[in-house]
Amino acid sequence: MSGVRRDVSGWERSISIPLVRPDMFNLLDQWNQYLEKFSDGPMWDPAWHRFDEKDHNCYSFTLEFVNGVLAMQGKAALSKDHFTEKFILPRMKRASKYNMLNQHIHAHSYYIIDRTTEDEGAQRT
């Protein structure tokens, strides 16, 4: 609602979706520059464009940014469906599995021990 914000904290429970392959990490600085410029554009100024749950939100920001980078690289834009299928759903499935495992561990009072430390202690006695 207040436009683009840059928060240093508060992302602890967020899901990270890498868009740059590990062999292309040298592009991260360039992408950060593009993101700075894109974020400051009038399209994301709340005085000009208000948040809209359906058409003007965090998802549309991300998709438009990615499509802008793809356009600069001479590549075709991604549709909402393709972007969701290729980038969002795989991470959501993984996060869901992690969450179910975490809930199961808490519900059944499991805990994890470091076998290396336990084995070292047993060898000393």
N, CA, C and O atoms as CSV, one atom per row, in Angstrom:
chain,resi,resn,atom,element,x,y,z
A,1,MET,N,N,0.819,-1.198,0.000
A,1,MET,CA,C,0.000,0.000,0.000
A,1,MET,C,C,0.863,1.261,0.000
A,1,MET,O,O,0.469,2.292,-0.546
A,2,SER,N,N,2.053,1.169,0.623
A,2,SER,CA,C,2.913,2.346,0.716
A,2,SER,C,C,3.993,2.367,-0.366
A,2,SER,O,O,4.954,3.130,-0.269
A,3,GLY,N,N,3.842,1.552,-1.372
A,3,GLY,CA,C,4.835,1.517,-2.442
A,3,GLY,C,C,5.942,0.524,-2.132
A,3,GLY,O,O,5.823,-0.297,-1.222
A,4,VAL,N,N,6.998,0.610,-2.886
A,4,VAL,CA,C,8.132,-0.301,-2.715
A,4,VAL,C,C,8.898,0.086,-1.458
A,4,VAL,O,O,9.226,1.253,-1.243
A,5,ARG,N,N,9.175,-0.918,-0.634
A,5,ARG,CA,C,9.948,-0.698,0.591
A,5,ARG,C,C,11.142,-1.632,0.573
A,5,ARG,O,O,11.081,-2.737,0.034
A,6,ARG,N,N,12.227,-1.169,1.171
A,6,ARG,CA,C,13.439,-1.978,1.284
A,6,ARG,C,C,13.679,-2.246,2.761
A,6,ARG,O,O,14.211,-1.393,3.471
A,7,ASP,N,N,13.292,-3.414,3.219
A,7,ASP,CA,C,13.464,-3.778,4.617
A,7,ASP,C,C,14.657,-4.707,4.782
A,7,ASP,O,O,14.832,-5.651,4.013
A,8,VAL,N,N,15.462,-4.436,5.776
A,8,VAL,CA,C,16.625,-5.271,6.059
A,8,VAL,C,C,16.210,-6.498,6.858
A,8,VAL,O,O,16.790,-7.571,6.692
A,9,SER,N,N,15.217,-6.351,7.717
A,9,SER,CA,C,14.760,-7.478,8.525
A,9,SER,C,C,13.292,-7.744,8.232
A,9,SER,O,O,12.637,-6.982,7.521
A,10,GLY,N,N,12.787,-8.835,8.791
A,10,GLY,CA,C,11.399,-9.202,8.585
A,10,GLY,C,C,11.202,-10.240,7.500
A,10,GLY,O,O,10.071,-10.606,7.178
A,11,TRP,N,N,12.298,-10.714,6.938
A,11,TRP,CA,C,12.219,-11.699,5.860
A,11,TRP,C,C,12.517,-13.114,6.349
A,11,TRP,O,O,12.644,-14.034,5.542
A,12,GLU,N,N,12.628,-13.292,7.664
A,12,GLU,CA,C,13.052,-14.576,8.226
A,12,GLU,C,C,12.130,-15.736,7.854
A,12,GLU,O,O,12.585,-16.876,7.767
A,13,ARG,N,N,10.870,-15.470,7.639
A,13,ARG,CA,C,9.910,-16.528,7.339
A,13,ARG,C,C,9.490,-16.515,5.870
A,13,ARG,O,O,8.457,-17.078,5.509
A,14,SER,N,N,10.286,-15.878,5.039
A,14,SER,CA,C,9.988,-15.790,3.617
A,14,SER,C,C,10.623,-16.951,2.863
A,14,SER,O,O,11.552,-17.595,3.350
A,15,ILE,N,N,10.114,-17.197,1.694
A,15,ILE,CA,C,10.665,-18.240,0.828
A,15,ILE,C,C,11.477,-17.562,-0.255
A,15,ILE,O,O,10.987,-16.681,-0.962
A,16,SER,N,N,12.718,-17.984,-0.374
A,16,SER,CA,C,13.604,-17.432,-1.391
A,16,SER,C,C,13.469,-18.246,-2.670
A,16,SER,O,O,13.522,-19.476,-2.650
A,17,ILE,N,N,13.296,-17.544,-3.772
A,17,ILE,CA,C,13.178,-18.200,-5.069
A,17,ILE,C,C,14.286,-17.669,-5.963
A,17,ILE,O,O,14.162,-16.582,-6.526
A,18,PRO,N,N,15.374,-18.431,-6.098
A,18,PRO,CA,C,16.489,-17.959,-6.920
A,18,PRO,C,C,16.080,-17.852,-8.386
A,18,PRO,O,O,15.470,-18.763,-8.945
A,19,LEU,N,N,16.424,-16.738,-8.988
A,19,LEU,CA,C,16.127,-16.520,-10.393
A,19,LEU,C,C,17.392,-16.537,-11.239
A,19,LEU,O,O,17.327,-16.553,-12.468
A,20,VAL,N,N,18.529,-16.534,-10.579
A,20,VAL,CA,C,19.813,-16.560,-11.277
A,20,VAL,C,C,20.469,-17.905,-10.987
A,20,VAL,O,O,20.616,-18.301,-9.831
A,21,ARG,N,N,20.856,-18.591,-12.034
A,21,ARG,CA,C,21.530,-19.885,-11.855
A,21,ARG,C,C,22.858,-19.686,-11.127
A,21,ARG,O,O,23.477,-18.630,-11.259
A,22,PRO,N,N,23.308,-20.686,-10.357
A,22,PRO,CA,C,24.569,-20.560,-9.619
A,22,PRO,C,C,25.764,-20.206,-10.500
A,22,PRO,O,O,26.676,-19.516,-10.044
A,23,ASP,N,N,25.779,-20.666,-11.757
A,23,ASP,CA,C,26.902,-20.359,-12.634
A,23,ASP,C,C,26.818,-18.946,-13.210
A,23,ASP,O,O,27.679,-18.537,-13.989
A,24,MET,N,N,25.767,-18.194,-12.820
A,24,MET,CA,C,25.600,-16.840,-13.333
A,24,MET,C,C,25.506,-15.813,-12.202
A,24,MET,O,O,24.911,-14.750,-12.377
A,25,PHE,N,N,26.093,-16.130,-11.042
A,25,PHE,CA,C,26.032,-15.217,-9.897
A,25,PHE,C,C,26.668,-13.861,-10.196
A,25,PHE,O,O,26.388,-12.875,-9.513
A,26,ASN,N,N,27.522,-13.815,-11.213
A,26,ASN,CA,C,28.128,-12.534,-11.581
A,26,ASN,C,C,27.066,-11.538,-12.054
A,26,ASN,O,O,27.324,-10.336,-12.108
A,27,LEU,N,N,25.882,-12.031,-12.392
A,27,LEU,CA,C,24.792,-11.153,-12.833
A,27,LEU,C,C,24.051,-10.485,-11.670
A,27,LEU,O,O,23.280,-9.551,-11.887
A,28,LEU,N,N,24.277,-10.953,-10.447
A,28,LEU,CA,C,23.515,-10.431,-9.311
A,28,LEU,C,C,23.676,-8.926,-9.130
A,28,LEU,O,O,22.689,-8.234,-8.878
A,29,ASP,N,N,24.886,-8.408,-9.250
A,29,ASP,CA,C,25.084,-6.965,-9.115
A,29,ASP,C,C,24.322,-6.209,-10.198
A,29,ASP,O,O,23.720,-5.168,-9.936
A,30,GLN,N,N,24.355,-6.739,-11.400
A,30,GLN,CA,C,23.632,-6.106,-12.499
A,30,GLN,C,C,22.126,-6.144,-12.231
A,30,GLN,O,O,21.431,-5.152,-12.454
A,31,TRP,N,N,21.619,-7.285,-11.754
A,31,TRP,CA,C,20.195,-7.400,-11.430
A,31,TRP,C,C,19.823,-6.435,-10.308
A,31,TRP,O,O,18.749,-5.833,-10.340
A,32,ASN,N,N,20.698,-6.283,-9.322
A,32,ASN,CA,C,20.425,-5.338,-8.234
A,32,ASN,C,C,20.308,-3.910,-8.751
A,32,ASN,O,O,19.468,-3.142,-8.281
A,33,GLN,N,N,21.151,-3.553,-9.718
A,33,GLN,CA,C,21.048,-2.219,-10.328
A,33,GLN,C,C,19.732,-2.069,-11.087
A,33,GLN,O,O,19.067,-1.037,-10.985
A,34,TYR,N,N,19.358,-3.094,-11.844
A,34,TYR,CA,C,18.081,-3.062,-12.554
A,34,TYR,C,C,16.925,-2.927,-11.559
A,34,TYR,O,O,15.979,-2.174,-11.786
A,35,LEU,N,N,17.019,-3.664,-10.464
A,35,LEU,CA,C,15.951,-3.643,-9.459
A,35,LEU,C,C,15.816,-2.265,-8.825
A,35,LEU,O,O,14.704,-1.788,-8.598
A,36,GLU,N,N,16.946,-1.624,-8.538
A,36,GLU,CA,C,16.920,-0.255,-7.988
A,36,GLU,C,C,16.179,0.675,-8.927
A,36,GLU,O,O,15.286,1.417,-8.517
A,37,LYS,N,N,16.561,0.624,-10.185
A,37,LYS,CA,C,15.966,1.504,-11.195
A,37,LYS,C,C,14.477,1.184,-11.376
A,37,LYS,O,O,13.646,2.090,-11.429
A,38,PHE,N,N,14.155,-0.078,-11.470
A,38,PHE,CA,C,12.773,-0.517,-11.656
A,38,PHE,C,C,11.904,-0.104,-10.469
A,38,PHE,O,O,10.775,0.350,-10.655
A,39,SER,N,N,12.419,-0.258,-9.268
A,39,SER,CA,C,11.675,0.073,-8.040
A,39,SER,C,C,11.344,1.544,-7.947
A,39,SER,O,O,10.296,1.923,-7.423
A,40,ASP,N,N,12.240,2.374,-8.456
A,40,ASP,CA,C,12.035,3.820,-8.381
A,40,ASP,C,C,11.122,4.352,-9.473
A,40,ASP,O,O,10.788,5.536,-9.484
A,41,GLY,N,N,10.720,3.488,-10.387
A,41,GLY,CA,C,9.875,3.927,-11.498
A,41,GLY,C,C,8.490,4.353,-11.047
A,41,GLY,O,O,8.024,3.942,-9.983
A,42,PRO,N,N,7.834,5.171,-11.848
A,42,PRO,CA,C,6.511,5.692,-11.488
A,42,PRO,C,C,5.442,4.609,-11.360
A,42,PRO,O,O,4.432,4.804,-10.683
A,43,MET,N,N,5.665,3.476,-12.006
A,43,MET,CA,C,4.683,2.382,-11.949
A,43,MET,C,C,4.448,1.901,-10.521
A,43,MET,O,O,3.374,1.389,-10.205
A,44,TRP,N,N,5.460,2.066,-9.649
A,44,TRP,CA,C,5.360,1.545,-8.287
A,44,TRP,C,C,5.243,2.652,-7.251
A,44,TRP,O,O,5.361,2.395,-6.053
A,45,ASP,N,N,5.016,3.860,-7.694
A,45,ASP,CA,C,4.798,4.996,-6.794
A,45,ASP,C,C,3.338,4.959,-6.333
A,45,ASP,O,O,2.432,5.030,-7.163
A,46,PRO,N,N,3.097,4.850,-5.019
A,46,PRO,CA,C,1.715,4.729,-4.540
A,46,PRO,C,C,0.857,5.957,-4.841
A,46,PRO,O,O,-0.371,5.869,-4.831
A,47,ALA,N,N,1.487,7.094,-5.109
A,47,ALA,CA,C,0.715,8.285,-5.455
A,47,ALA,C,C,0.080,8.140,-6.847
A,47,ALA,O,O,-0.959,8.737,-7.128
A,48,TRP,N,N,0.714,7.346,-7.703
A,48,TRP,CA,C,0.224,7.177,-9.071
A,48,TRP,C,C,-0.558,5.885,-9.260
A,48,TRP,O,O,-1.572,5.854,-9.958
A,49,HIS,N,N,-0.078,4.827,-8.634
A,49,HIS,CA,C,-0.707,3.508,-8.804
A,49,HIS,C,C,-0.941,2.891,-7.427
A,49,HIS,O,O,0.013,2.578,-6.715
A,50,ARG,N,N,-2.166,2.720,-7.064
A,50,ARG,CA,C,-2.507,2.135,-5.779
A,50,ARG,C,C,-2.418,0.611,-5.835
A,50,ARG,O,O,-2.608,-0.001,-6.886
A,51,PHE,N,N,-2.130,0.028,-4.700
A,51,PHE,CA,C,-2.109,-1.425,-4.565
A,51,PHE,C,C,-3.462,-1.992,-4.983
A,51,PHE,O,O,-4.511,-1.465,-4.610
A,52,ASP,N,N,-3.425,-3.046,-5.743
A,52,ASP,CA,C,-4.643,-3.744,-6.117
A,52,ASP,C,C,-4.384,-5.234,-5.930
A,52,ASP,O,O,-3.417,-5.779,-6.462
A,53,GLU,N,N,-5.252,-5.879,-5.175
A,53,GLU,CA,C,-5.066,-7.281,-4.834
A,53,GLU,C,C,-4.922,-8.184,-6.051
A,53,GLU,O,O,-4.236,-9.205,-5.992
A,54,LYS,N,N,-5.561,-7.816,-7.142
A,54,LYS,CA,C,-5.558,-8.670,-8.329
A,54,LYS,C,C,-4.491,-8.288,-9.361
A,54,LYS,O,O,-3.850,-9.166,-9.937
A,55,ASP,N,N,-4.298,-6.992,-9.597
A,55,ASP,CA,C,-3.485,-6.571,-10.729
A,55,ASP,C,C,-2.227,-5.760,-10.412
A,55,ASP,O,O,-1.367,-5.605,-11.280
A,56,HIS,N,N,-2.104,-5.254,-9.217
A,56,HIS,CA,C,-0.951,-4.384,-8.907
A,56,HIS,C,C,-0.476,-4.710,-7.493
A,56,HIS,O,O,-0.861,-4.053,-6.526
A,57,ASN,N,N,0.374,-5.742,-7.392
A,57,ASN,CA,C,0.779,-6.272,-6.096
A,57,ASN,C,C,2.224,-6.773,-6.157
A,57,ASN,O,O,2.924,-6.551,-7.145
A,58,CYS,N,N,2.656,-7.439,-5.113
A,58,CYS,CA,C,4.040,-7.940,-5.051
A,58,CYS,C,C,4.330,-8.939,-6.171
A,58,CYS,O,O,5.422,-8.949,-6.740
A,59,TYR,N,N,3.353,-9.765,-6.475
A,59,TYR,CA,C,3.534,-10.751,-7.537
A,59,TYR,C,C,3.705,-10.057,-8.890
A,59,TYR,O,O,4.602,-10.400,-9.660
A,60,SER,N,N,2.845,-9.086,-9.170
A,60,SER,CA,C,2.949,-8.392,-10.457
A,60,SER,C,C,4.256,-7.604,-10.541
A,60,SER,O,O,4.843,-7.494,-11.618
A,61,PHE,N,N,4.718,-7.052,-9.407
A,61,PHE,CA,C,6.014,-6.362,-9.360
A,61,PHE,C,C,7.118,-7.324,-9.790
A,61,PHE,O,O,7.933,-7.002,-10.654
A,62,THR,N,N,7.136,-8.501,-9.180
A,62,THR,CA,C,8.173,-9.489,-9.460
A,62,THR,C,C,8.132,-9.940,-10.910
A,62,THR,O,O,9.162,-9.989,-11.583
A,63,LEU,N,N,6.939,-10.269,-11.387
A,63,LEU,CA,C,6.809,-10.748,-12.760
A,63,LEU,C,C,7.212,-9.670,-13.765
A,63,LEU,O,O,7.887,-9.967,-14.751
A,64,GLU,N,N,6.812,-8.441,-13.530
A,64,GLU,CA,C,7.188,-7.363,-14.454
A,64,GLU,C,C,8.691,-7.094,-14.418
A,64,GLU,O,O,9.289,-6.784,-15.448
A,65,PHE,N,N,9.299,-7.209,-13.245
A,65,PHE,CA,C,10.749,-7.031,-13.158
A,65,PHE,C,C,11.474,-8.130,-13.943
A,65,PHE,O,O,12.363,-7.850,-14.747
A,66,VAL,N,N,11.083,-9.370,-13.698
A,66,VAL,CA,C,11.712,-10.495,-14.397
A,66,VAL,C,C,11.522,-10.358,-15.901
A,66,VAL,O,O,12.462,-10.573,-16.667
A,67,ASN,N,N,10.330,-10.005,-16.324
A,67,ASN,CA,C,10.084,-9.837,-17.762
A,67,ASN,C,C,10.879,-8.671,-18.343
A,67,ASN,O,O,11.287,-8.718,-19.503
A,68,GLY,N,N,11.103,-7.630,-17.551
A,68,GLY,CA,C,11.947,-6.524,-17.999
A,68,GLY,C,C,13.378,-6.963,-18.224
A,68,GLY,O,O,14.002,-6.575,-19.212
A,69,VAL,N,N,13.906,-7.773,-17.313
A,69,VAL,CA,C,15.268,-8.302,-17.466
A,69,VAL,C,C,15.336,-9.218,-18.680
A,69,VAL,O,O,16.283,-9.155,-19.463
A,70,LEU,N,N,14.326,-10.069,-18.830
A,70,LEU,CA,C,14.301,-10.960,-20.000
A,70,LEU,C,C,14.268,-10.160,-21.295
A,70,LEU,O,O,14.936,-10.525,-22.263
A,71,ALA,N,N,13.504,-9.079,-21.326
A,71,ALA,CA,C,13.435,-8.234,-22.525
A,71,ALA,C,C,14.794,-7.626,-22.846
A,71,ALA,O,O,15.182,-7.549,-24.012
A,72,MET,N,N,15.528,-7.188,-21.801
A,72,MET,CA,C,16.868,-6.628,-22.024
A,72,MET,C,C,17.822,-7.677,-22.589
A,72,MET,O,O,18.785,-7.346,-23.281
A,73,GLN,N,N,17.546,-8.940,-22.288
A,73,GLN,CA,C,18.378,-10.032,-22.790
A,73,GLN,C,C,17.872,-10.569,-24.128
A,73,GLN,O,O,18.420,-11.530,-24.667
A,74,GLY,N,N,16.814,-9.935,-24.662
A,74,GLY,CA,C,16.260,-10.359,-25.936
A,74,GLY,C,C,15.449,-11.644,-25.850
A,74,GLY,O,O,15.285,-12.343,-26.850
A,75,LYS,N,N,14.937,-11.960,-24.651
A,75,LYS,CA,C,14.169,-13.190,-24.450
A,75,LYS,C,C,12.692,-12.868,-24.308
A,75,LYS,O,O,12.316,-11.736,-24.007
A,76,ALA,N,N,11.865,-13.873,-24.527
A,76,ALA,CA,C,10.415,-13.714,-24.451
A,76,ALA,C,C,9.957,-13.559,-23.001
A,76,ALA,O,O,10.570,-14.096,-22.078
A,77,ALA,N,N,8.878,-12.820,-22.824
A,77,ALA,CA,C,8.294,-12.614,-21.492
A,77,ALA,C,C,7.616,-13.890,-21.006
A,77,ALA,O,O,7.173,-14.720,-21.799
A,78,LEU,N,N,7.548,-14.024,-19.696
A,78,LEU,CA,C,6.856,-15.152,-19.074
A,78,LEU,C,C,5.415,-14.751,-18.762
A,78,LEU,O,O,5.160,-13.625,-18.335
A,79,SER,N,N,4.488,-15.660,-18.972
A,79,SER,CA,C,3.106,-15.420,-18.560
A,79,SER,C,C,3.009,-15.669,-17.054
A,79,SER,O,O,3.909,-16.258,-16.455
A,80,LYS,N,N,1.924,-15.221,-16.458
A,80,LYS,CA,C,1.704,-15.485,-15.022
A,80,LYS,C,C,1.711,-16.984,-14.751
A,80,LYS,O,O,2.332,-17.448,-13.795
A,81,ASP,N,N,1.017,-17.736,-15.601
A,81,ASP,CA,C,0.928,-19.182,-15.394
A,81,ASP,C,C,2.288,-19.858,-15.500
A,81,ASP,O,O,2.632,-20.699,-14.670
A,82,HIS,N,N,3.059,-19.496,-16.512
A,82,HIS,CA,C,4.374,-20.113,-16.701
A,82,HIS,C,C,5.318,-19.738,-15.559
A,82,HIS,O,O,6.050,-20.590,-15.054
A,83,PHE,N,N,5.305,-18.478,-15.155
A,83,PHE,CA,C,6.151,-18.028,-14.049
A,83,PHE,C,C,5.793,-18.773,-12.766
A,83,PHE,O,O,6.673,-19.215,-12.028
A,84,THR,N,N,4.505,-18.905,-12.511
A,84,THR,CA,C,4.051,-19.616,-11.311
A,84,THR,C,C,4.481,-21.076,-11.364
A,84,THR,O,O,4.999,-21.613,-10.385
A,85,GLU,N,N,4.265,-21.712,-12.502
A,85,GLU,CA,C,4.591,-23.125,-12.647
A,85,GLU,C,C,6.090,-23.386,-12.536
A,85,GLU,O,O,6.510,-24.359,-11.909
A,86,LYS,N,N,6.892,-22.521,-13.143
A,86,LYS,CA,C,8.335,-22.760,-13.202
A,86,LYS,C,C,9.076,-22.329,-11.938
A,86,LYS,O,O,10.018,-22.999,-11.517
A,87,PHE,N,N,8.661,-21.220,-11.330
A,87,PHE,CA,C,9.427,-20.672,-10.208
A,87,PHE,C,C,8.713,-20.772,-8.856
A,87,PHE,O,O,9.343,-21.097,-7.849
A,88,ILE,N,N,7.428,-20.501,-8.827
A,88,ILE,CA,C,6.721,-20.408,-7.553
A,88,ILE,C,C,6.317,-21.779,-7.007
A,88,ILE,O,O,6.649,-22.112,-5.870
A,89,LEU,N,N,5.608,-22.572,-7.800
A,89,LEU,CA,C,5.084,-23.845,-7.306
A,89,LEU,C,C,6.143,-24.815,-6.786
A,89,LEU,O,O,5.930,-25.425,-5.738
A,90,PRO,N,N,7.273,-24.985,-7.470
A,90,PRO,CA,C,8.277,-25.904,-6.910
A,90,PRO,C,C,8.744,-25.493,-5.514
A,90,PRO,O,O,8.942,-26.351,-4.654
A,91,ARG,N,N,8.922,-24.200,-5.283
A,91,ARG,CA,C,9.349,-23.733,-3.956
A,91,ARG,C,C,8.235,-23.868,-2.935
A,91,ARG,O,O,8.491,-24.176,-1.771
A,92,MET,N,N,7.008,-23.642,-3.358
A,92,MET,CA,C,5.883,-23.770,-2.441
A,92,MET,C,C,5.701,-25.225,-2.010
A,92,MET,O,O,5.408,-25.498,-0.846
A,93,LYS,N,N,5.875,-26.156,-2.949
A,93,LYS,CA,C,5.779,-27.582,-2.616
A,93,LYS,C,C,6.856,-27.960,-1.609
A,93,LYS,O,O,6.598,-28.676,-0.642
A,94,ARG,N,N,8.051,-27.475,-1.848
A,94,ARG,CA,C,9.166,-27.769,-0.947
A,94,ARG,C,C,8.920,-27.169,0.438
A,94,ARG,O,O,9.178,-27.817,1.453
A,95,ALA,N,N,8.429,-25.950,0.475
A,95,ALA,CA,C,8.132,-25.288,1.748
A,95,ALA,C,C,7.009,-26.008,2.483
A,95,ALA,O,O,7.041,-26.129,3.707
A,96,SER,N,N,6.025,-26.480,1.743
A,96,SER,CA,C,4.914,-27.213,2.350
A,96,SER,C,C,5.406,-28.512,2.988
A,96,SER,O,O,4.999,-28.855,4.097
A,97,LYS,N,N,6.275,-29.226,2.292
A,97,LYS,CA,C,6.839,-30.466,2.842
A,97,LYS,C,C,7.641,-30.164,4.111
A,97,LYS,O,O,7.533,-30.877,5.109
A,98,TYR,N,N,8.440,-29.105,4.061
A,98,TYR,CA,C,9.224,-28.711,5.232
A,98,TYR,C,C,8.295,-28.377,6.402
A,98,TYR,O,O,8.537,-28.801,7.533
A,99,ASN,N,N,7.249,-27.627,6.129
A,99,ASN,CA,C,6.306,-27.231,7.176
A,99,ASN,C,C,5.615,-28.449,7.788
A,99,ASN,O,O,5.463,-28.527,9.007
A,100,MET,N,N,5.192,-29.405,6.944
A,100,MET,CA,C,4.552,-30.627,7.461
A,100,MET,C,C,5.524,-31.417,8.328
A,100,MET,O,O,5.138,-31.912,9.387
A,101,LEU,N,N,6.759,-31.543,7.905
A,101,LEU,CA,C,7.770,-32.246,8.682
A,101,LEU,C,C,8.009,-31.543,10.015
A,101,LEU,O,O,8.089,-32.189,11.060
A,102,ASN,N,N,8.119,-30.233,9.974
A,102,ASN,CA,C,8.335,-29.451,11.180
A,102,ASN,C,C,7.172,-29.630,12.163
A,102,ASN,O,O,7.402,-29.803,13.360
A,103,GLN,N,N,5.937,-29.590,11.678
A,103,GLN,CA,C,4.769,-29.777,12.535
A,103,GLN,C,C,4.752,-31.175,13.136
A,103,GLN,O,O,4.424,-31.344,14.310
A,104,HIS,N,N,5.105,-32.178,12.338
A,104,HIS,CA,C,5.141,-33.560,12.826
A,104,HIS,C,C,6.189,-33.719,13.933
A,104,HIS,O,O,5.935,-34.367,14.949
A,105,ILE,N,N,7.346,-33.132,13.731
A,105,ILE,CA,C,8.421,-33.206,14.731
A,105,ILE,C,C,7.968,-32.573,16.041
A,105,ILE,O,O,8.180,-33.144,17.110
A,106,HIS,N,N,7.350,-31.401,15.966
A,106,HIS,CA,C,6.872,-30.727,17.181
A,106,HIS,C,C,5.733,-31.485,17.845
A,106,HIS,O,O,5.682,-31.567,19.073
A,107,ALA,N,N,4.826,-32.036,17.063
A,107,ALA,CA,C,3.663,-32.740,17.610
A,107,ALA,C,C,4.055,-34.032,18.321
A,107,ALA,O,O,3.386,-34.445,19.268
A,108,HIS,N,N,5.124,-34.666,17.875
A,108,HIS,CA,C,5.523,-35.950,18.440
A,108,HIS,C,C,6.782,-35.862,19.295
A,108,HIS,O,O,7.387,-36.881,19.629
A,109,SER,N,N,7.163,-34.667,19.639
A,109,SER,CA,C,8.295,-34.413,20.546
A,109,SER,C,C,9.600,-35.062,20.101
A,109,SER,O,O,10.363,-35.563,20.927
A,110,TYR,N,N,9.852,-35.053,18.815
A,110,TYR,CA,C,11.141,-35.510,18.320
A,110,TYR,C,C,12.181,-34.428,18.570
A,110,TYR,O,O,11.853,-33.252,18.725
A,111,TYR,N,N,13.410,-34.837,18.605
A,111,TYR,CA,C,14.491,-33.874,18.633
A,111,TYR,C,C,15.660,-34.464,17.872
A,111,TYR,O,O,15.725,-35.673,17.652
A,112,ILE,N,N,16.567,-33.618,17.477
A,112,ILE,CA,C,17.711,-34.041,16.670
A,112,ILE,C,C,18.973,-33.900,17.500
A,112,ILE,O,O,19.182,-32.890,18.172
A,113,ILE,N,N,19.811,-34.923,17.444
A,113,ILE,CA,C,21.091,-34.852,18.139
A,113,ILE,C,C,22.203,-34.974,17.109
A,113,ILE,O,O,22.026,-35.557,16.040
A,114,ASP,N,N,23.321,-34.425,17.450
A,114,ASP,CA,C,24.491,-34.503,16.577
A,114,ASP,C,C,25.218,-35.800,16.906
A,114,ASP,O,O,25.873,-35.896,17.944
A,115,ARG,N,N,25.109,-36.794,16.038
A,115,ARG,CA,C,25.723,-38.103,16.274
A,115,ARG,C,C,27.244,-37.997,16.401
A,115,ARG,O,O,27.859,-38.767,17.139
A,116,THR,N,N,27.838,-37.070,15.703
A,116,THR,CA,C,29.283,-36.908,15.769
A,116,THR,C,C,29.699,-36.557,17.193
A,116,THR,O,O,30.636,-37.149,17.729
A,117,THR,N,N,29.023,-35.616,17.798
A,117,THR,CA,C,29.333,-35.208,19.165
A,117,THR,C,C,29.045,-36.345,20.136
A,117,THR,O,O,29.822,-36.583,21.061
A,118,GLU,N,N,27.935,-37.048,19.933
A,118,GLU,CA,C,27.569,-38.162,20.806
A,118,GLU,C,C,28.606,-39.276,20.717
A,118,GLU,O,O,29.002,-39.832,21.742
A,119,ASP,N,N,29.053,-39.609,19.504
A,119,ASP,CA,C,30.043,-40.656,19.307
A,119,ASP,C,C,31.386,-40.286,19.939
A,119,ASP,O,O,32.060,-41.144,20.509
A,120,GLU,N,N,31.778,-39.011,19.841
A,120,GLU,CA,C,33.026,-38.556,20.436
A,120,GLU,C,C,32.970,-38.687,21.944
A,120,GLU,O,O,33.949,-39.102,22.563
A,121,GLY,N,N,31.831,-38.339,22.552
A,121,GLY,CA,C,31.649,-38.448,24.001
A,121,GLY,C,C,31.726,-39.888,24.451
A,121,GLY,O,O,32.301,-40.177,25.501
A,122,ALA,N,N,31.160,-40.798,23.679
A,122,ALA,CA,C,31.167,-42.222,24.024
A,122,ALA,C,C,32.584,-42.773,23.953
A,122,ALA,O,O,32.943,-43.641,24.749
A,123,GLN,N,N,33.399,-42.288,23.019
A,123,GLN,CA,C,34.761,-42.765,22.871
A,123,GLN,C,C,35.651,-42.302,24.021
A,123,GLN,O,O,36.619,-42.982,24.364
A,124,ARG,N,N,35.340,-41.168,24.613
A,124,ARG,CA,C,36.146,-40.627,25.712
A,124,ARG,C,C,35.922,-41.383,27.008
A,124,ARG,O,O,36.817,-41.405,27.853
A,125,THR,N,N,34.757,-42.008,27.203
A,125,THR,CA,C,34.465,-42.673,28.470
A,125,THR,C,C,34.928,-44.082,28.522
A,125,THR,O,O,34.743,-44.755,29.536
